Structures are given as structure tokens and as C-alpha cells.
Amino acid sequence: MEHKLIILGAGESGIGAALLGKQQGYDVFVSDGSIIKDNYKQELAVNHISFEEGHHSWDIILGADEIVKSPGIPEKSELMKKVREKGIPVISEIELAYRFSTGKKIIAITGSNGKSTTTALTYHVFKTAGLDVAMVGNIGVSYARQVATAPAEYYVIEISSFQLDDIKEFKPNVAILLNITPDHLDRYDYKMENYVASKFRIAMNQTKEDYFIYCMDDPEIMHHLAQQPIYSTSIPFTIMKPLKEGGFIANEQLQILVDGEPVIMSMYDLALKGKHNLYNSMAAAIAGRTMDIRKEKIRESLASFKSLEHRMEYVTTVRGVDFINDSKATNVNSVWFALESIEKPIVLIMGGVDKGNDYSAIRDLVKEKVKAIICLGVDNAPIVDALSKDTPVMISTGSMPEAVRAAFDQATKGDVVMLSPACASFDLFKNYEDRGRKFKEAVKEL
């Protein structure tokens, strides 16, 4: 009998899983409770993969041998309760892709903030070294799609806690855990320890031959490691003190010590600025060293990296005012990092769909650096309530051109206008990319 693989959710990861399952001879069916994007529907049709949209056919789904679940579907949903009752094995697309990448080297990156930047930077390090590497996961192309269509020798994967929740055998050669701050707690019964445990699943199958690279300045990580040691070879990084092995900052230099040979470069030569990017740079450099990439190549990559679109992306300067697009900052912590890395006075555009944000974390930085906050959203009340005492000017706007114009009016030569929303984007925009592009268009109209 053919293995019946049912895929729930037809986003990038679901489609990737469908293509890979089909290629490996599974009997594949895709079910999405909402409407499937046209380009994805075409791909399913061309590959003769049957699908349904706008509803779930319980009888078909509950007849599966195995289910690949989209990271967006919560366990609490009616659908998942039924699936669990029936005892059907459920895996994530990451697990499926791993099943068919035997013998490949895998570098997996997770954390609450900085995942995309570190993933892109690690990929850049491996690419610069001339290795056959693909960048997959939450960033761009799904891991399963890559395995199905253009397999590589090395995979650098950005992976979320939701994807880690449904792994079984997945074992990266190198796991990077950047930080853990409260995010998505609604999916973890509002228990921080559940979210922390979920992140640590990245190392659950690792052995002594594998590497676990982590930030020792993160209290949640250190607390968990003290209670539950892991089996991999652990390599820490820190900005607090020199280490015998790992990554650290000393004499304004980034120093990486893995297996004896140090990689040393001036902080000022790093392409990525700001304290949080010291962490991201150290993590990527350590990953490179564990895979024996030459230190010259690592230094060259860390100095030549171009940052991601929508992440602290410099747009242009208008009459002495710099414009920065940080639309990818969808939580408060990301905004903290953004504010922390800028030295000039800031006019901050923020707002959108607030997931019950606690803005107290950024109050001190707002007091110190922000001369005006321009709120951009359907409901700006939470931001006004939380931060109006901390900044002299607070203006509410309902569209991007209006927000950009108001920000420019508040700024003077030598200031920075930054879009760093701290919120999801779907009240006014399709997604954070759409929001970032609208910001850049509005800036060019000034």
C-alpha cells in the first residue's frame, strides 16, 4: 500500500512537503482551511497532487498514515484534537525534509530574535567559502522544496519553535540558539518554560559529534542548561568576558576560538552594526569554524555581508534625515535591538496589530533616544497609553504616506526616521514585507 501523506496547510512549507512527498512516491493530499494562493495551486496541479481549499474533509484526513502539519495550526484546534485522538503520527515539514537529506550537513538556527539575520549571515559565510549550500526554512524557500528540487551538501535552516514542536528524528550537525524572550506564549499555555523547552528541542537528538552554539548572556538559556544538560559539544558566545573556547569580545575585537585557532577581527570591520549583531556575527562565525571554514573566509564574510531587506535596512537620506526600514520588527524585543543600535536622535514609526505587547522593555530607550513616535495602525491606543509619557511628541496616523510625512515633519538634519513597528502588519498591510515596501515607496515620494 502507498504511504498516505496528508498535508495540512498550503503555505510555502506545505507545498514544499507536498512536492517532496510526491517525489518520494507517497500518496499525497493537501488540505487548507482557507484559500490557496494561485501560484501554489498551479504547482500542485502541474505535479498532479490533489488538494482541497476552504475546508477540511475529516474522513480523508483521518485516513492518513502520516500528517505534515503547517507551523501555523495550533494544537488547540478542533482538527488537531481529532487527529491526536486517532493517534495518527504528526510531523513538521522540517522532519519530512530531514528524512530525505541523509549524509548532508545541517546548520539549524532558532531563537526569538535575530534568526533571519544569523541564518543569512551563516549562509553568506558558507557561500563565501565556496561550499554547496542552500538557505531554507522560515527564510525564503522551504527545506522540503529545496531537498525535492535542488538538493545541496549543506543546509542552513531558520527554524521556529512551532516547527520544532513536531520533529522526531531531526538532528542538526550544528544547532544555534540565539536567545529566548517571551513571544507566541498564547501557543504555549502562557507558560514561559513550555516555550523554552520547545526551543531546546533543536538539540534533543544531538550527540557528542554535533555542536550546540548558544548565547551565555541569555538568562533563560542558562537557567534551562543548568537544569537539563544536553549531549552535544556546547560552544558559548558572550559579550561579557573572555572565554577559553567560544566567541567573545575583547579589546574591541570579535574573537572566535574553536579547536585552538583564533579568528580575530575588529568590531568596526563587521558589516552589521549594533550590540545584538555582535551576537549574530559570533554565532555565524562559530558555525563556520565547526565546519572547518578557513578564518580568512570567515573574516571576509563578516565584513562583506549585506543586511536583509526590512531588517534595519537603510533606505535613503532626505535633507540630512536618514530613513531606515525595520518592518521585520514584529515584537517589542526587536524594536529594543533597533533602538539600541542607533546613535542619532530617532523619530519612530510603530504600530499595527498588538499581540498584547508589554512596552515597558523599551521605555528607557524611548526616553533616551526617541524625539517623536508616529503611530501607524487601526488601533493606536495601546502604544499611546504605554509610551506617551516617555516621548515629547505622539502622533496617530492611519496610512503609510501620512505616517512618513508626519515623521519627516518632526525630524531635523542629523536625525533618523525608523519604521520599527513592534506589531504584526495585517491591519493595514498584507505582511511585513508589504509594509516595508510601502514605507520605502512613501519615502521616495517625499
ABEGO torsion letter per residue (X at the ends): XBBBBBBBEABAAAAAAAAAAAAAGBBBBBBBABBBBAAAAAAAAAAGBBBBBGBBBAAAAAABABBBBBAABBAABAAAAAAAAAGBBBBBAAAAAAAAABGBBBBBBBEABGAAAAAAAAAAAAAAAGBBBBBBEABEBBAAAAAAABBBABBBBBBBAAAAAABAABBBABBBBABBBBBGAAAAGGBAAAAAAAAAAAAAABBAABBBBBBAABAAAAAAAAABBBABBBBBBBAABBBABEBBBBGGBBBBBBGGBBBBBBAAABABBEAAAAAAAAAAAAAAAAAGBBAAAAAAAAAABBBBBGBGBBABBBGGBBBBBAAABABAAAAAAAAAABABBBBBBBEEBBAGBBAAAAAAAAAAABABBBBBEABAAAAAAAAAAABABBBBBABAAAAAAAAAAABBBGBBBBBBAGBBAAAABABAAAAAAAAAAAAAAX
